[in-house]
């Protein structure tokens, strides 16, 4: 009885609370509620009874009210978590996340991450090699079908300032990945070896930080993760060493991976995973960025150097504070901006709040980059500068044609900016890392992004000179296109000549071809020289170096790299390229891709198979000394396709003169010259090589060239090359060629008799000269044999043409033959 009474009292209290809630929170409904009750009473009294329906309606209404109260209470609890009123959430298990990752890893995540990390691994392998390895090449890279495990012990959210951070464990232990390296072993060992990474273990704690309202996620490890690698040594294929273990390779790979993670993915270094709403499927290969260093604030010697000097510690605190204030006023600083190998410096400014407003043109060679800012103190009267602090900004192209920037904020927080299109500037105030004070204000503007299909994106526009359907034609074979490069002018170049003179020239290398401009005597030179290179695929860069001539040897005053990916015919590029490894200097370069067929159509047909190449090796100058006595015995070995020729040897000279003529059938093969030092007993040594470009010469027009030698510090060779065409020039008779061949044969017989006599007399010193002449005669004999074969083919072709003309001119003969 008592329990029933208590229950009824609780129901009455609930009803009372309900009506109180209506009175307090639903005041607007009272004017409508009273007439509604009166209307129901009238219906009950005079029309029909509602006694059975009213309790049911009230019960339903009351139940909805209780449900609404429960939902509001639950929403308040979630809001306390999501609106950062609770700094740390409880651990939550995420088996569903690992299940989802297993489903999408093989077909989506593995190809995406393998492609991304492959380029990173290739760059790191080139820069950091083991002492036992001279060169290493990545043959295969796949992360396998086993994904990492995330949050095995649960996940939780925490708050650092205004930034929400997810904590979760990362455990990746896989044995089905496929990473294969081909290494060339360094001396004293020889040969190549295959290195196979067959298992990988990485374990650590990850941080995930959503930024820019969910447009991207930053991820990093809290501390350096645990790394283990198992390495096997394969055999077969291009392997020349047995499948035995090379000492130290496994520990080198572990150290390389650990250092890479520590420098790129351990707090506060973070990587960015973008989540664009639109994917334009564009692959950015480079860009142009304008970086402006605006100003700095709160610069103080005490904060940068950590503690005052010994002299200051002897002073009282008041004098010490005054001394620091004076030092901060007289401090002189400048900022060095670094992007890849490109560096630029601002001017020196005094004070603790210097203003620079210096803008620099920087070139990016990838779709990501790190712009570093190094603060230095300028000390008058000293040849060195004092390093104070650094900070950096990372930038990344996003596939919706925007750019993201992020940096380390105060208290290891995050500073993130988003530029929706090229040309939009982004300003950021960066704290200096590892110090207690000091901030740097900078502005970045991406002027343009360059894409692999030849299109450009700038000023909120995307420009493409060719339809995307023809994108495959941009990557033609080596003989498909030519790259025309014009070195126009330079500005703000720095000369190292103490006398103040300026003798500037530019060297360009593309593949194995080296070209050089004329020397101009000006700090702002104008060359306007055009050079042509045969196009090479596989992302080959055009390398440029600027030099100043000096009496004691030419000095480099800057270099640059230009990506020639995505060039489109008929769309020349005119760019100012900043020089790397110097503080100032830019070169204006014009680049255009030209199809060889189009060029030959305007300049004349290609006569491959019906003509020959005439090469005259005249002389060389300023060769390197290969002998201990300071001279060389140079000769030239010429390679043309499968044919090899050589000149005579010029003894004890660095400026030889050969004046020899060589001829080859014109089949479009590369014409390579190897200058060597002759040794009678020891192997010959190389003193430079070069490539002679002849394919685009007009028929029967001679090109006179001085070509710089590659692979050595100095040396040039003087050649004359002509593409001979039989239709336009009369060839020498076959009889003269035969008589020349017989003459060479008789000379070889006489030389053999001379050698035999020298051997019988035991005159070993005199053998070297006849041997060299004999080799020269042998090459000449092979040359005239090839010439006879070529002339035979030409005569046969002429006979066929004459026979066809006779048939065409005589109707009776043509009817008889049919």
C-alpha distance (Angstrom), angle and dihedral (degrees) to the residues before:
residue distance angle dihedral
X1 . . .
X2 3.76 . .
X3 3.81 91.9 .
X4 3.82 91.9 52.7
X5 3.80 90.2 48.9
X6 3.78 90.8 50.6
X7 3.80 91.7 49.8
X8 3.80 91.7 50.4
X9 3.78 90.6 50.9
X10 3.83 90.1 52.4
X11 3.80 90.3 51.6
X12 3.79 90.5 49.7
X13 3.80 90.2 50.3
X14 3.81 90.1 50.6
X15 3.78 91.3 50.9
X16 3.78 90.5 48.7
X17 3.83 90.6 50.5
X18 3.78 89.3 49.3
X19 3.80 93.2 54.1
X20 3.82 91.0 44.0
X21 3.80 88.6 54.0
X22 3.80 89.1 50.4
X23 3.80 90.7 50.0
X24 3.81 94.6 47.8
X25 3.83 105.7 34.0
X26 3.81 101.9 24.0
X27 3.80 101.7 47.8
X28 3.77 91.0 136.5
X29 3.80 90.8 63.7
X30 3.86 96.0 55.3
X31 3.83 95.5 82.9
X32 3.79 88.7 54.3
X33 3.81 97.1 38.8
X34 3.85 97.8 60.5
X35 3.85 95.9 51.8
X36 3.80 88.6 45.3
X37 3.83 91.2 55.7
X38 3.83 91.1 48.2
X39 3.79 90.2 50.3
X40 3.80 91.8 52.1
X41 3.85 90.0 48.3
X42 3.82 91.3 53.2
X43 3.80 91.9 49.5
X44 3.82 90.1 49.4
X45 3.81 93.8 50.0
X46 3.81 104.5 40.6
X47 3.84 109.9 17.5
X48 3.88 114.7 29.0
X49 3.80 138.2 -31.4
X50 3.85 120.4 -88.1
X51 3.80 96.1 177.2
X52 3.80 94.3 112.7
X53 3.87 95.0 46.4
X54 3.79 102.2 46.2
X55 3.86 96.8 67.0
X56 3.81 90.4 48.4
X57 3.81 93.0 51.7
X58 3.78 91.5 47.1
X59 3.83 91.5 49.3
X60 3.82 92.2 52.3
X61 3.78 91.3 47.1
X62 3.78 92.0 49.3
X63 3.84 91.7 48.7
X64 3.81 91.3 53.2
X65 3.77 89.2 49.7
X66 3.83 92.6 54.3
X67 3.87 90.6 48.0
X68 3.80 90.7 51.1
X69 3.81 91.0 51.7
X70 3.84 90.9 51.3
X71 3.83 92.5 48.8
X72 3.80 92.5 49.4
X73 3.79 90.8 49.5
X74 3.84 91.3 51.0
X75 3.81 91.4 47.4
X76 3.79 90.3 52.5
X77 3.81 90.2 53.9
X78 3.82 92.3 50.3
X79 3.79 91.3 46.2
X80 3.80 89.8 56.0
X81 3.82 87.0 58.1
X82 3.78 100.9 39.9
X83 3.82 97.2 39.8
X84 3.83 90.9 55.9
X85 3.77 95.1 -110.4
X86 3.83 85.0 126.7
X87 3.85 110.8 54.0
X88 3.83 96.5 -159.9
X89 3.80 128.3 29.7
X90 3.81 123.5 -149.6
X91 3.80 119.7 -97.5
X92 3.78 114.7 -82.3
X93 3.79 124.8 -163.7
X94 3.81 116.7 -127.3
X95 3.80 108.2 -168.6
X96 3.81 86.5 140.9
X97 3.82 90.2 62.5
X98 3.81 93.3 55.6
X99 3.81 90.2 45.1
X100 3.81 89.7 52.9
X101 3.81 91.4 46.2
X102 3.80 91.6 52.8
X103 3.81 90.7 52.8
X104 3.82 96.8 50.8
X105 3.83 100.9 30.7
X106 3.81 101.5 86.1
X107 3.81 99.7 45.8
X108 3.80 102.3 29.9
X109 3.79 116.6 13.4
X110 3.82 99.8 38.8
X111 3.86 96.9 54.4
X112 3.80 91.2 43.6
X113 3.81 96.4 48.5
X114 3.83 93.4 39.0
X115 3.80 91.5 56.0
X116 3.79 92.4 46.2
X117 3.80 97.7 46.6
X118 3.81 93.2 41.8
X119 3.80 92.2 69.7
X120 3.82 90.8 46.6
X121 3.81 91.9 50.5
X122 3.82 92.6 48.4
X123 3.81 91.7 53.2
X124 3.80 93.2 47.6
X125 3.81 92.5 47.9
X126 3.80 91.7 53.4
X127 3.81 93.4 50.3
X128 3.80 99.6 40.5
X129 3.81 115.9 41.3
X130 3.77 130.6 167.0
X131 3.80 118.2 -109.9
X132 3.78 89.8 -116.3
X133 3.81 92.5 54.4
X134 3.79 123.3 72.1
X135 3.80 96.7 -178.3
X136 3.78 133.4 2.3
X137 3.80 130.0 -164.9
X138 3.80 129.1 -168.0
X139 3.82 108.9 -128.2
X140 3.79 102.0 172.0
X141 3.80 135.5 8.8
X142 3.80 127.3 -177.8
X143 3.80 129.2 143.4
X144 3.80 92.8 -146.2
X145 3.79 131.5 -132.8
X146 3.83 99.6 -67.4
X147 3.82 112.6 92.0
X148 3.80 124.4 -155.1
X149 3.82 120.2 -95.6
X150 3.79 114.9 -115.1
X151 3.81 127.0 -158.4
X152 3.81 98.6 -5.0
X153 3.82 88.5 164.7
X154 3.79 94.4 39.3
X155 3.81 137.0 -89.7
X156 3.78 131.9 -102.1
X157 3.78 139.7 -178.6
X158 3.78 125.6 -128.0
X159 3.78 136.3 177.6
X160 3.82 128.5 -125.5
X161 3.78 107.2 -177.0
X162 3.79 105.1 -54.7
X163 3.81 94.7 -20.9
X164 3.79 122.4 99.7
X165 3.82 114.0 -147.4
X166 3.81 130.7 -169.2
X167 3.82 117.8 -146.3
X168 3.79 118.8 -155.6
X169 3.76 136.9 153.4
X170 3.82 122.7 -109.1
X171 3.80 120.1 -152.8
X172 3.79 120.2 167.9
X173 3.79 118.1 173.7
X174 3.80 110.6 162.1
X175 3.79 134.8 161.8
X176 3.81 101.5 177.9
X177 3.79 100.1 70.1
X178 3.81 119.2 119.1
X179 3.81 116.1 -142.6
X180 3.81 117.1 153.0
X181 3.80 128.1 179.7
X182 3.79 130.0 -170.7
X183 3.80 110.6 -149.8
X184 3.78 130.0 -170.3
X185 3.79 106.6 -145.2
X186 3.79 117.7 -129.1
X187 3.78 126.2 -126.8
X188 3.02 137.9 -43.6
X189 3.83 82.2 35.4
X190 3.77 122.1 60.3
X191 3.78 136.5 -156.7
X192 3.79 137.5 39.6
X193 3.78 132.5 -72.1
X194 3.79 135.2 -165.5
X195 3.80 115.9 -129.2
X196 3.79 115.4 -161.0
X197 3.81 121.7 -167.7
X198 3.81 103.6 -154.3
X199 3.82 102.8 168.4
X200 3.79 136.3 29.5
X201 3.79 132.6 -172.6
X202 3.82 122.9 -172.1
X203 3.79 121.2 168.3
X204 3.79 128.4 174.2
X205 3.80 147.0 111.0
X206 3.82 118.3 -78.2
X207 3.78 130.5 -151.3
X208 3.82 120.6 -154.2
X209 3.82 118.6 -165.4
X210 3.82 120.6 -175.2
X211 3.82 110.5 -148.1
X212 3.80 138.6 -179.3
X213 3.82 93.5 28.6
X214 3.78 93.3 -55.7
X215 3.82 97.4 -45.6
X216 3.81 91.2 121.1
X217 3.80 143.1 6.4
X218 3.79 125.2 -138.0
X219 3.79 115.5 -149.6
X220 3.80 133.1 -172.9
X221 3.80 143.6 146.3
X222 3.81 119.1 -98.9
X223 3.82 90.1 -135.9
X224 3.80 136.6 -5.2
X225 3.82 107.6 -58.5
X226 3.77 126.4 -128.7
X227 3.82 109.6 -97.6
X228 3.82 130.5 -168.3
X229 3.81 127.5 170.9
X230 3.79 130.5 -173.6
X231 3.81 114.6 -152.0
X232 3.79 129.6 -164.6
X233 3.78 127.6 -172.7
X234 3.79 114.7 -134.1
X235 3.77 133.2 -159.7
X236 3.79 138.7 -153.1
X237 3.78 131.5 53.1
X238 3.80 110.9 55.5
X239 3.81 90.1 -11.1
X240 3.81 113.4 125.2
X241 3.81 99.5 175.2
X242 3.80 125.0 69.5
X243 3.81 118.2 -102.2
X244 3.81 94.7 -91.5
X245 3.78 127.4 133.8
X246 3.80 119.4 -95.4
X247 3.80 110.0 -141.3
X248 3.80 117.1 -114.1
X249 3.82 97.0 10.5
X250 3.81 94.9 109.0
X251 3.82 93.3 49.7
X252 3.83 89.6 45.3
X253 3.81 91.6 55.5
X254 3.82 91.9 46.7
X255 3.80 90.8 50.4
X256 3.80 91.4 45.8
X257 3.82 92.4 52.4
X258 3.81 93.3 43.4
X259 3.81 92.9 49.6
X260 3.80 91.3 46.8
X261 3.80 91.8 52.5
X262 3.81 91.7 44.6
X263 3.80 93.3 52.2
X264 3.80 97.1 42.9
X265 3.83 111.3 22.7
X266 3.83 109.8 26.2
X267 3.80 119.3 94.6
X268 2.93 126.9 -51.3
X269 3.86 88.9 17.2
X270 3.80 108.3 82.7
X271 3.76 137.5 -175.6
X272 3.80 123.1 -144.3
X273 3.80 129.4 -131.7
X274 3.80 109.3 -168.2
X275 3.81 123.7 -148.8
X276 3.82 105.3 -161.5
X277 3.78 120.1 -174.8
X278 3.82 90.4 -140.8
X279 3.81 128.2 38.3
X280 3.81 112.5 -156.5
X281 3.82 90.8 -177.8
X282 3.79 93.2 -129.2
X283 3.80 122.1 150.3
X284 3.80 110.9 -147.3
X285 3.81 113.8 -150.5
X286 3.81 100.1 177.0
X287 3.76 146.7 -23.6
X288 3.78 148.1 -165.0
X289 3.80 118.8 -109.1
X290 3.80 128.1 -172.5
X291 3.80 110.5 -149.9
X292 3.81 119.1 -165.4
X293 3.79 121.0 -168.4
X294 3.81 103.1 -153.6
X295 3.80 109.9 176.5
X296 3.78 147.0 -48.8
X297 3.80 131.0 -129.3
X298 3.81 137.8 -161.2
X299 3.79 95.5 19.9
X300 3.78 111.0 171.7
X301 3.78 132.8 168.7
X302 3.78 92.0 -143.1
X303 3.79 93.5 56.0
X304 3.80 93.6 47.0
X305 3.80 98.4 44.0
X306 3.77 96.6 38.9
X307 3.81 100.2 -136.4
X308 3.80 137.0 30.4
X309 3.75 122.5 -101.7
X310 3.83 124.9 -93.7
X311 3.74 91.2 -101.3
X312 3.79 91.8 54.6
X313 3.82 93.3 48.8
X314 3.83 91.0 62.1
X315 3.80 91.0 58.1
X316 3.75 125.5 84.3
X317 3.76 120.4 -98.2
X318 3.81 93.9 -103.9
X319 3.77 93.8 51.0
X320 3.80 89.2 43.7
X321 3.81 91.9 55.6
X322 3.80 91.2 47.8
X323 3.82 90.7 49.4
X324 3.82 91.9 52.0
X325 3.80 90.7 49.4
X326 3.80 90.8 52.0
X327 3.82 91.8 46.2
X328 3.81 91.7 51.5
X329 3.80 90.3 53.6
X330 3.79 94.6 51.9
X331 3.82 96.8 40.8
X332 3.83 111.3 120.8
X333 3.79 117.6 -156.4
X334 3.78 142.4 173.0
X335 3.81 134.0 -174.7
X336 3.79 127.0 -127.6
X337 3.83 114.3 -152.6
X338 3.81 116.5 -152.7
X339 3.80 128.8 -170.1
X340 3.80 112.6 167.9
X341 3.80 106.1 -50.8
X342 3.80 92.5 -22.2
X343 3.82 116.6 101.6
X344 3.80 132.9 177.5
X345 3.81 132.9 178.9
X346 3.75 133.5 -146.6
X347 3.78 123.4 -138.7
X348 3.82 120.6 -90.7
X349 3.81 116.5 -91.0
X350 3.83 128.0 -175.7
X351 3.80 128.6 -135.3
X352 3.79 138.7 45.4
X353 3.84 92.3 -80.7
X354 3.82 104.9 43.1
X355 3.81 123.4 -179.1
X356 3.80 119.1 -148.2
X357 3.84 111.4 158.0
X358 3.81 89.8 -172.5
X359 3.83 118.0 160.8
X360 3.81 123.3 -159.7
X361 3.80 132.0 -169.0
X362 3.82 107.2 -131.1
X363 3.81 129.6 -176.2
X364 3.79 123.7 -142.6
X365 3.83 118.6 -155.8
X366 3.80 97.7 -166.3
X367 3.81 141.7 31.2
X368 3.82 90.3 -94.7
X369 3.78 133.1 43.7
X370 3.79 145.8 165.6
X371 3.80 119.7 -130.6
X372 3.81 108.5 -158.3
X373 3.80 125.5 -163.9
X374 3.81 118.3 -158.1
X375 3.79 119.2 -168.7
X376 3.82 116.5 -148.6
X377 3.77 133.8 -177.8
X378 3.78 116.1 -130.2
X379 3.78 111.6 -139.4
X380 3.83 112.6 -163.4
X381 3.77 113.4 -132.9
X382 3.81 93.4 21.2
X383 3.78 127.1 102.5
X384 3.82 92.2 -145.7
X385 3.79 133.3 65.6
X386 3.78 124.8 -138.0
X387 3.79 116.3 -121.2
X388 3.81 112.2 -134.6
X389 3.82 112.6 169.2
X390 3.81 146.3 -37.6
X391 3.79 142.3 -142.9
X392 3.78 133.9 178.4
X393 3.81 145.2 -156.8
X394 3.79 123.7 -147.7
X395 3.79 119.2 -151.0
X396 3.78 133.0 -170.1
X397 3.79 137.6 -176.4
X398 3.82 112.5 -122.9
X399 3.79 120.5 -151.1
X400 3.82 92.8 -120.3
X401 3.84 86.6 69.5
X402 3.79 94.8 -100.5
X403 3.80 132.7 114.6
X404 3.80 129.9 -129.3
X405 3.79 125.8 -153.0
X406 3.79 125.5 -169.9
X407 3.80 135.6 170.6
X408 3.81 142.6 168.8
X409 3.79 110.2 -80.2
X410 3.81 132.4 -160.4
X411 3.83 114.3 -51.3
X412 3.84 90.0 12.2
X413 3.78 90.8 -60.8
X414 3.79 127.6 141.1
X415 3.80 132.0 -92.0
X416 3.80 111.9 -170.2
X417 3.81 132.1 174.3
X418 3.78 133.5 179.3
X419 3.80 127.1 -150.8
X420 3.80 110.1 -163.7
X421 3.82 94.7 -161.5
X422 3.79 142.1 6.8
X423 3.78 115.2 -80.4
X424 3.80 95.1 36.5
X425 3.79 110.5 119.8
X426 3.80 123.3 -135.7
X427 3.81 122.0 -156.4
X428 3.80 121.3 -159.7
X429 3.80 133.8 177.6
X430 3.80 108.7 -147.5
X431 3.80 127.5 -165.9
X432 3.79 114.7 -136.7
X433 3.79 111.4 -108.4
X434 3.78 121.8 -113.2
X435 3.82 96.7 10.0
X436 3.78 134.2 96.1
X437 3.80 99.3 -127.0
X438 3.75 143.5 18.3
X439 3.81 134.3 81.9
X440 3.79 133.0 -155.6
X441 3.82 123.8 -149.7
X442 3.81 115.0 -152.1
X443 3.80 138.6 167.4
X444 3.81 126.6 -149.2
X445 3.80 128.5 -166.5
X446 3.80 123.2 -176.6
X447 3.80 102.9 -146.8
X448 3.79 96.4 -174.3
X449 3.78 144.7 -12.8
X450 3.80 119.8 -142.8
X451 3.80 119.4 -147.6
X452 3.78 134.1 -154.1
X453 3.82 92.7 -114.7
X454 3.81 92.3 59.0
X455 3.81 97.9 -102.3
X456 3.79 125.2 127.0
X457 3.78 132.5 -146.8
X458 3.79 118.9 -151.8
X459 3.83 138.8 142.4
X460 3.81 92.8 9.0
X461 3.81 90.4 -55.2
X462 3.79 132.1 107.5
X463 3.78 114.6 -149.5
X464 3.77 124.8 -167.4
X465 3.78 123.3 176.5
X466 3.80 94.1 -161.0
X467 3.82 132.2 37.2
X468 3.76 113.6 -97.7
X469 3.81 89.7 -116.9
X470 3.79 88.7 73.2
X471 3.79 94.3 50.4
X472 3.78 91.7 111.1
X473 3.79 90.8 62.6
X474 3.78 90.8 64.5
X475 3.79 90.3 75.8
X476 3.76 104.3 57.9
X477 3.75 129.2 163.2
X478 3.76 123.8 -87.4
X479 3.82 92.3 -89.4
X480 3.80 94.4 40.6
X481 3.81 101.7 80.9
X482 3.77 143.4 9.1
X483 3.78 128.6 -139.4
X484 3.79 114.4 -136.4
X485 3.83 111.9 -156.5
X486 3.81 122.0 -174.0
X487 3.80 118.9 -168.2
X488 3.79 99.9 -151.4
X489 3.81 109.5 171.7
X490 3.79 146.7 -41.5
X491 3.78 137.1 -135.1
X492 3.82 139.4 -165.9
X493 3.80 91.5 14.7
X494 3.79 117.8 168.6
X495 3.79 120.7 -134.8
X496 3.80 122.4 -158.5
X497 3.78 94.5 -158.4
X498 3.82 108.5 121.8
X499 3.78 91.0 -154.2
X500 3.81 90.5 64.2
X501 3.80 94.0 -118.8
X502 3.78 119.8 137.6
X503 3.80 122.2 -150.7
X504 3.79 106.2 164.3
X505 3.80 132.1 -179.7
X506 3.81 136.3 159.6
X507 3.80 130.8 -131.1
X508 3.81 121.2 -159.7
X509 3.78 127.7 -166.1
X510 3.79 125.8 -169.7
X511 3.77 113.8 171.8
X512 3.79 105.4 -42.3
X513 3.80 95.5 -26.7
X514 3.80 117.8 103.5
X515 3.82 124.7 -168.4
X516 3.80 131.8 -178.2
X517 3.79 133.6 -160.3
X518 3.76 127.0 -140.3
X519 3.81 120.2 -89.6
X520 3.81 116.3 -97.4
X521 3.83 123.5 -165.7
X522 3.81 100.9 -141.4
X523 3.80 140.1 91.8
X524 3.82 88.2 -132.7
X525 3.82 99.5 38.0
X526 3.79 128.4 -171.6
X527 3.81 117.0 -152.7
X528 3.84 107.5 160.3
X529 3.80 90.5 -171.4
X530 3.78 121.9 153.4
X531 3.81 124.7 -148.3
X532 3.79 132.1 180.0
X533 3.78 130.8 -147.4
X534 3.76 133.0 -175.0
X535 3.80 108.2 -112.5
X536 3.80 118.3 -105.2
X537 3.78 123.2 -166.4
X538 3.81 130.5 -151.9
X539 3.81 94.5 79.1
X540 3.82 96.4 -66.7
X541 3.82 111.9 179.5
X542 3.80 127.1 -138.7
X543 3.81 103.6 -123.8
X544 3.79 118.2 -151.8
X545 3.79 129.1 -170.5
X546 3.77 127.2 -178.0
X547 3.82 118.7 -150.8
X548 3.77 138.8 -174.5
X549 3.79 118.4 -146.2
X550 3.78 117.1 -121.9
X551 3.77 136.0 175.5
X552 3.80 92.0 -119.4
X553 3.81 96.2 44.4
X554 3.79 136.6 -52.4
X555 3.79 117.1 -78.8
X556 3.79 128.4 -148.4
X557 3.81 115.4 -121.4
X558 3.79 98.3 -176.9
X559 3.77 144.8 -33.0
X560 3.79 138.7 -146.2
X561 3.79 142.4 -171.9
X562 3.80 125.4 -138.9
X563 3.79 123.3 -162.9
X564 3.81 110.5 -137.3
X565 3.80 93.3 -170.5
X566 3.78 116.9 130.2
X567 3.82 99.3 16.5
X568 3.80 112.5 162.2
X569 3.81 125.4 -152.9
X570 3.78 113.4 -105.5
X571 3.83 94.5 18.9
X572 3.81 109.6 97.0
X573 3.80 119.3 -166.0
X574 3.80 120.7 -139.5
X575 3.82 110.7 -167.4
X576 3.79 140.4 161.2
X577 3.81 107.8 -130.9
X578 3.84 117.7 -157.9
X579 3.80 115.1 -137.6
X580 3.79 118.5 -118.5
X581 3.83 129.0 -135.4
X582 3.82 91.1 29.3
X583 3.79 134.7 82.5
X584 3.80 98.0 -120.7
X585 3.77 143.3 2.5
X586 3.80 136.4 102.0
X587 3.79 135.2 -160.9
X588 3.78 125.8 -150.6
X589 3.80 110.4 -136.7
X590 3.80 129.7 -178.0
X591 3.81 115.5 -157.5
X592 3.80 129.0 -173.3
X593 3.80 134.4 169.5
X594 3.83 115.7 -137.2
X595 3.78 126.9 -173.7
X596 3.80 111.2 -126.9
X597 3.80 92.8 -136.0
X598 3.81 91.2 56.9
X599 3.77 92.0 47.7
X600 3.77 94.1 48.6
X601 3.79 89.7 49.1
X602 3.77 89.8 59.9
X603 3.76 97.6 39.6
X604 3.80 102.0 34.6
X605 3.77 138.2 -73.5
X606 3.77 125.4 -63.9
X607 3.79 109.5 -107.5
X608 3.79 98.5 -159.0
X609 3.78 108.5 160.8
X610 3.83 95.7 13.7
X611 3.80 100.8 63.4
X612 3.78 143.5 35.2
X613 3.78 140.8 -128.8
X614 3.79 118.0 -117.5
X615 3.80 114.1 -155.8
X616 3.78 121.3 -172.9
X617 3.81 114.1 -166.1
X618 3.78 102.5 -157.9
X619 3.80 109.5 167.5
X620 3.80 147.6 -45.8
X621 3.78 132.7 -135.8
X622 3.78 140.8 -159.2
X623 3.80 94.7 13.4
X624 3.78 121.0 174.9
X625 3.78 117.9 -99.8
X626 3.80 111.6 -109.7
X627 3.81 97.6 176.8
X628 3.77 128.7 71.9
X629 3.78 90.6 -119.3
X630 3.84 90.4 64.5
X631 3.81 98.2 -104.3
X632 3.80 139.2 88.1
X633 3.78 139.3 -141.2
X634 3.81 97.8 -135.5
X635 3.77 130.0 -168.5
X636 3.82 132.3 159.6
X637 3.78 126.1 -118.7
X638 3.83 110.4 -159.4
X639 3.82 121.3 -156.2
X640 3.79 119.0 -166.1
X641 3.77 112.4 169.7
X642 3.81 105.3 -58.6
X643 3.83 92.4 -18.7
X644 3.79 123.1 98.6
X645 3.81 127.6 -167.6
X646 3.77 135.0 169.0
X647 3.77 140.3 -163.3
X648 3.77 129.2 -130.4
X649 3.80 119.8 -83.2
X650 3.80 119.4 -101.4
X651 3.82 108.2 -155.1
X652 3.82 128.2 -138.1
X653 3.80 100.0 -4.6
X654 3.80 140.2 112.0
X655 3.82 92.6 -161.3
X656 3.82 104.9 51.6
X657 3.82 125.5 -179.3
X658 3.79 118.2 -154.4
X659 3.83 107.5 161.1
X660 3.81 91.1 -167.7
X661 3.80 126.3 152.7
X662 3.81 122.6 -146.2
X663 3.80 127.9 -177.4
X664 3.81 130.9 -158.1
X665 3.82 133.4 179.1
X666 3.80 108.4 -99.0
X667 3.81 105.2 -114.7
X668 3.81 98.4 139.6
X669 3.82 96.1 -103.8
X670 3.81 119.2 150.7
X671 3.79 114.1 -93.2
X672 3.82 108.6 -137.2
X673 3.79 127.0 -174.0
X674 3.80 121.7 -160.3
X675 3.81 115.5 -171.1
X676 3.81 109.9 -155.4
X677 3.77 139.0 -179.2
X678 3.81 112.3 -122.6
X679 3.80 120.0 -129.7
X680 3.78 123.1 -179.4
X681 3.81 97.4 -149.5
X682 3.82 107.2 7.3
X683 3.83 123.7 65.3
X684 3.77 116.2 -86.0
X685 3.81 118.4 -101.0
X686 3.81 126.7 -141.3
X687 3.79 119.3 -117.0
X688 3.81 97.0 179.8
X689 3.78 144.3 -45.3
X690 3.79 138.1 -147.1
X691 3.80 144.4 176.8
X692 3.81 122.7 -114.8
X693 3.80 111.9 -143.8
X694 3.80 110.6 -147.8
X695 3.82 107.6 139.7
X696 3.80 95.7 96.6
X697 3.78 97.5 45.6
X698 3.81 116.0 120.8
X699 3.81 114.0 -111.7
X700 3.80 115.9 -80.3
X701 3.81 93.6 -0.3
X702 3.77 116.6 126.2
X703 3.83 121.4 -136.2
X704 3.82 117.2 -154.7
X705 3.83 111.6 -156.3
X706 3.78 141.5 174.9
X707 3.82 103.7 -154.9
X708 3.83 121.2 -166.6
X709 3.79 114.8 -129.4
X710 3.80 120.0 -118.0
X711 3.78 128.1 -139.0
X712 3.81 93.4 33.9
X713 3.78 135.6 77.5
X714 3.79 96.0 -114.9
X715 3.76 144.6 -3.7
X716 3.83 137.9 106.0
X717 3.77 134.0 -154.7
X718 3.82 126.5 -147.2
X719 3.81 115.6 -141.3
X720 3.78 139.7 164.4
X721 3.80 117.9 -151.0
X722 3.81 129.7 -173.8
X723 3.78 133.2 179.7
X724 3.79 102.4 -139.3
X725 3.81 118.0 -153.8
X726 3.86 119.1 -165.4
X727 3.81 94.7 -150.6
X728 3.78 90.3 60.3
X729 3.76 101.9 36.5
X730 3.78 132.3 37.5
X731 3.78 113.6 -115.8
X732 3.80 122.6 -137.5
X733 3.79 115.7 -95.7
X734 3.79 123.2 -89.5
X735 3.81 90.9 -122.9
X736 3.79 91.7 61.0
X737 3.80 90.9 50.3
X738 3.80 91.2 49.1
X739 3.79 92.0 49.7
X740 3.80 89.6 49.4
X741 3.80 90.7 51.0
X742 3.84 91.0 50.8
X743 3.80 89.8 48.7
X744 3.80 91.3 53.7
X745 3.80 90.9 48.4
X746 3.81 92.0 53.7
X747 3.80 90.9 48.1
X748 3.79 90.3 52.9
X749 3.81 90.7 52.3
X750 3.81 91.1 51.8
X751 3.81 90.6 48.5
X752 3.82 91.3 51.4
X753 3.82 90.1 52.7
X754 3.82 89.6 50.4
X755 3.78 91.9 50.5
X756 3.78 91.9 49.2
X757 3.79 91.2 53.3
X758 3.81 92.3 48.8
X759 3.80 90.6 51.7
X760 3.78 91.8 50.0
X761 3.81 89.5 50.9
X762 3.86 90.4 48.6
X763 3.80 89.4 -125.3
X764 3.82 97.7 152.6
X765 3.81 94.7 163.4
X766 3.79 92.7 62.0
X767 3.82 94.9 49.5
X768 3.84 97.2 79.7
X769 3.83 96.2 67.6
X770 3.85 96.5 50.0
X771 3.82 90.2 44.3
X772 3.78 90.8 54.5
X773 3.81 91.8 48.1
X774 3.79 90.0 47.8
X775 3.80 91.5 53.5
X776 3.80 89.7 49.0
X777 3.80 91.9 51.0
X778 3.79 90.5 48.2
X779 3.78 91.0 53.6
X780 3.78 90.9 47.7
X781 3.80 89.7 51.6
X782 3.80 91.3 52.4
X783 3.79 89.0 47.6
X784 3.79 94.1 55.0
X785 3.79 90.8 44.2
X786 3.79 89.0 57.1
X787 3.78 89.4 44.8
X788 3.80 90.8 54.4
X789 3.80 90.8 49.4
X790 3.80 89.8 50.4
X791 3.79 92.2 49.3
X792 3.79 89.8 48.6
X793 3.81 90.3 54.9
X794 3.80 90.5 47.5
X795 3.82 91.9 51.3
X796 3.80 91.7 49.0
X797 3.81 90.3 50.4
X798 3.80 90.6 49.2
X799 3.82 91.1 49.7
X800 3.80 90.7 52.0
X801 3.80 91.1 49.0
X802 3.81 91.9 48.7
X803 3.81 91.2 48.4
X804 3.81 90.9 51.1
X805 3.80 91.3 48.5
X806 3.83 90.7 51.2
X807 3.79 90.5 50.8
X808 3.78 92.4 48.1
X809 3.81 93.7 46.9
X810 3.88 95.3 48.8
X811 3.84 113.2 59.6
X812 3.82 92.9 -171.3
X813 3.79 92.1 54.7
X814 3.77 91.9 47.3
X815 3.85 91.3 50.5
X816 3.81 90.5 47.6
X817 3.76 93.2 50.3
X818 3.81 90.4 49.4
